[in-house]
């Protein structure tokens, strides 16, 4: 997983508080862009712009490389990316103001409303608007998810005879469980939320998740080993809690027969990543066209090749791509974040609560 996307809203939003690096403007940058343009017009203008600059969308994350190659081959758009965290992306949009150098970014779902609220974004709904779930988009098109991730278990079957398929089974095991650093890691915080949901909690009530992991701490079952590919390959992790796309990627990188990825049947949480288009993009039409292509069948298949689950559920994936993902039936107990604002508030308090109510009980 790309490190820069792991960190929490608490850790990263500090970047938004940095002094402004240049003059900002509340006005949209003057450019050859119009909200009334047809897709055909947008495409022609994008070809004239001839380039697109992205943030946090490197070749190795979610197989973005195929999408950038397609945009170059089909429309003549050259591409550059600067890899950075979600908060850093927003800070760059804001600090550069009307002198924007980036066109589009990929950020965690919490940062979409934040960017729109700071008036940093250019809305564009795409022709696939009606196929995007209501929970996964802004009503005006300032942000909309391209792909999702669901909290899952990754089990090394060399160490654990029977891979756990529920939080209840996980609790009954006698093996070590790696959750990650809940004080810093976005993925780890969502793991606590997923456990809370399974135990009757929600975005506002994280206590059931804390109570659940407190028992692991008391029993000496919390592993502090980083669930990296190297450590997984060496057999130093029994079970780790990760986004499904990370688990599937790790599995196939190391040994698909040795590792098993399961979505807990008694509850999990779905989140995802959204594109945001810079209000002051130097190539705004290219950014619109990129979002359009990302939501197309081809773009969604590209993401699925990188183990990310497409937001458009009716996209028919080629068999060899679909076989890399888990069957849809395994996600029946998973639910999206119902209230992102409440979750953001909870996530702010979670590092301190984790230290106090879980780590303090560790053996």
N, C-alpha and C positions, 0 to 999 in steps of 0.2 A: 504494500500500500504506500501511496505517496505520502511521505512524512508531513508535508506542509498542510495536508488536509485533516490531520488527526487531532489538532489541538482544539480546545474548548472555546466557546464564545467568551468565557471569562478571561482566558489567557490572551486571546487574539484581539478582542475589541480595544485593548489598550493601544493598539496601533492606530485606531481611529482618533485617539486623543492627542496624537502628535501634533506639533505646530504645523501650520500650513506651509507647504514647501514652495508655494507660488500663489499668485493671485487667483482667486476663485471667481466664478461667475455663476449666477443663478439662471442665466439665459442659455438656451440651447445653442450650441455651436452652429454657426451658419454653414450650411452644407446643402448638397443637392439631395435632400431627403424630404419626403412628405408622407404623412400618415394616410393619405388618400391614394397612394401609388398602388397599382395592381402588382401581382407577383411578377408578371412579365416585365413591367417597368423597373421593379426592384432588381430583377436579374440583369437587365441591360445596364442599369446604373452601377451595379456591383462589378460587372465586367470592366466598365470604364475605370472604376477605382483600382481594380487589379491586385488588391492585397488585403490581408486581414491580420491584425495583431491581437493575440489572445493572452489572457492571464490564467494561470492555473489549469491549463489544458495541454500538458505535454504529451508527446507521442505515446509514452508508456502507461499513461493512466486511462483506463476504460477504452483502450484501443483508439484513442483520438487520431492516431497516425493515419488510419484508413480514411477517416472523414476529411482530414486536411489534404490527403492525396487526391481524394475524389473531387474536392472543391477546386483543386488546382487543375486536374485533368478536364473537368467538365466546364469550368467557368474561367479558368486562367488566373485564379487567385493564389498569389504567393503567400506564404504563412510564416509568422514568427510567434514564439510563445515565451513568456517569462513566468516561470513556475513560482507561485507564491500562495500563501494561505488566503482564506476567504476574507478575513479582516484586512489583510494587506492589499487585496484587490480593491476593496472599497476605499481604503485610504489613498490609494493611487488615483482612482477616479476623482476623489474629492480634492486632493492636493493639487492636481494638475488643472482642474477646472476647465476653462475654455481652451486650454492648450493641451487637451487630452492626446495621449499617444497610443492608448489601447482601445480596442473596439468592443471586445466581448470577454466575459469571464465566466468561470464555472465555480459556484459557491454552494455551501451547505444551505439547506432550506431556510434556516433561521436568518440567513443574511439577505435573502431576497426581499422580505418586507423591510428590513433595515435599510437596504439600498434605496428602495422606493420611497421610504419615509424621509430620507435625506435628499431626495430629488436628484439622484445620480443617474437614473436610468431612462432609456428610450423605450417606450412600450411597443411591442409587436406580438400579435397573437398567433400568427402563422395559420395556414389553411387547415391545420389539424386540431384547431382549438377545441372543437366539440368532443374530441376523443381524449382530452386530458381531464382526469378526475378533478372535481371541484376543489378538493383539499390540496391539490398539487399545482394550483395556479392562482395568480393575482387576477382579480376581475377585469382589470384594464390591460393586462398583458405585460406588466413591468417585469414579472418573473413567472416562469413555469418550469416544472421539473422535466428533465430529459430522461432520467433513469432513477431507479430506486435501489436501496439496500435494505436487507432485513437481518436482524440479529440472529445468529446461528451458532451451533456448536461445531467445532472442528476436533475430531477425535483421532488420535494415533492408535490404531488397532493393534500395533505391536505392544503397546503398554496397557491398553484397556480392552478387555475381551469383548464386552458388549457396549457399543456406542450409545450414550444416553440420548433419548428422544424427547425428553421433557425435563422441566426444571425439577420435578419430583424425583425422577430417576437420577438426575445429576446430584441431588442432595443426598441420595442414599448410597452413592458410590464411596469407594475408599481410596480414590486416586486424587492427584493434585489438579486444581483448576486455575488456569491463568485468565484473569479478568482484564489485565492491563492497568494503567495508571489512571484511576478515576479522578485524581486531582488535576490531570492535564488532558487526557485523551478523550476526544469526542466519542469514539467507538466504545470505550469503556463506560462512559456515562450512559450511553444508550443501552448497554448491557444491564445496568442497574435498573433503568426504566423498564426494560423488557421483563425482568424478574418481578418488578413491582406490579406490572400489568397482570402477569400470570397469577399473582397472589392477591389480586383484588384492588391494587392501587391504580394510580394514573399519573398524568403529568404534574398534577398539583399535590398528589399524595405519594411521595417516593418512599415512605417509611417501610412498607412491606418488602421493598427491594433491599433496603439497608438491613432489616431484620434477617432476611434470607442469607445474605452474605456474612452477616455477623456469626452465624453458626459455622460457616466454613472457616472463618478466622479462629474461632474458639477450638475447632477440631484440628487446626494446623493444616488445612487443606487448600489455603490460598497460595498459589505459586507466584513468586516475584520474578520469575524468569520471563524475559521479553519474548513474545511469540513471533520471533523473526523466522525467516525461511531457514537460516543456518541452524538455529536452535531446534526448530521442528525437525529438520533433517537429521540432527544428532540424537533425536529421541528424548530431548530434555523437557518436552511438553506432553502431558497426558491428554488433557482437554483444554481448549482455549475458546473463549467467546468472542466472536468476530462478526463483521458484516459478511453476509453470504458470498458477495463477490470476492472478498478477500480470501475466505475459506476455500472457495472453489479454485481460485488462482493458486493458492499455496498447495492445495491437493494435487493439481495437475503439474505444477512445477517439480514436485518432489516424487510422488508415487501415488497415482490414483487408486491403486488397490490397497495401499497401506492406510490411507486417510479417508475418513467418512465425514461428510457435512450433513447436518440435520437441522431442521427448523423446529424448535420446541413446540410440541403439540398442545401444550397448555397455555400458550400465550407468547407472543413476540411483538416487536415493534418495527414498523416500516418507516424509513426516512429516505432522503434522496438529495440530489444535487440539481440546481437550476442554473440556466444561463442567465446572465444579466448583460444588457447592451448599454454601453456607455452613452450617456446623453450627449457627450462631447466627442463621440467617436470620430476619428479622422476618416474612417471608411464605414459609415453607418449602413449603407445599403449592403455592403459585403457582410456586415454583422447580421443584418436581417436575413439575408440569404443563407448564412451559416446556420442560424436557428431553424430556418425552414428545412434545411437539409438534414439537420440533426434529428428532427421530428419525423422525417420521411421514413418509408420502409427501409431504404438503404442505410440511412443514418442510424436507425434503431438497431438494425442488424449489426452494424459496425460496433456499437456499444455492447451488444450481447456477446460478440466475439471476445470482448474484454471482460466478460463475466458480469457486466452490469445488466440489471433487469430493465428492459425497455418500459417506459411509462405508458406507451400505447399497447394495450393488452391484445388488440386484434391483429397485430403484426405477425405474419406467418414467418417464423424463423426456419431457415434451412435445417434439415435434420442434423447435420454435423454440428451446427451451432446450438440448436435446442438441446442436444445431448450433453452439452457442456454445462447446462443449467439444471437446476432442480425442477421436477414437475410442479405445475401450478397447484396441484392438489395438496402439496406439502405446506402451502402458505395459508391454509384455511384459518388457523388460529392467530395469524399475524394481523395487526391493525396499524393504520397510519397514526401519526401524532395528531390528536384531536384538537389541541390548542397550543400552537407554537409559542404564543406569548407567555402562557403559564409555564410551559416547559423551559423557556429561556430563563424565567425567574428562578425556577427550581434548580436548573443547571448552575446558576451563579452560587447557590448555597451548597451544592453537592460536594465540592472538595473538602470543605470544613466538616460536613456531616460524615463523610467517608472516613476521615481521620479519627473523628471522635467516636463514631458508633461501630466502625468495622476494624480499622487498623489497630486501634487501641486494645482490641481483644485478641490480636494475632499471637500465636505461640511461636 
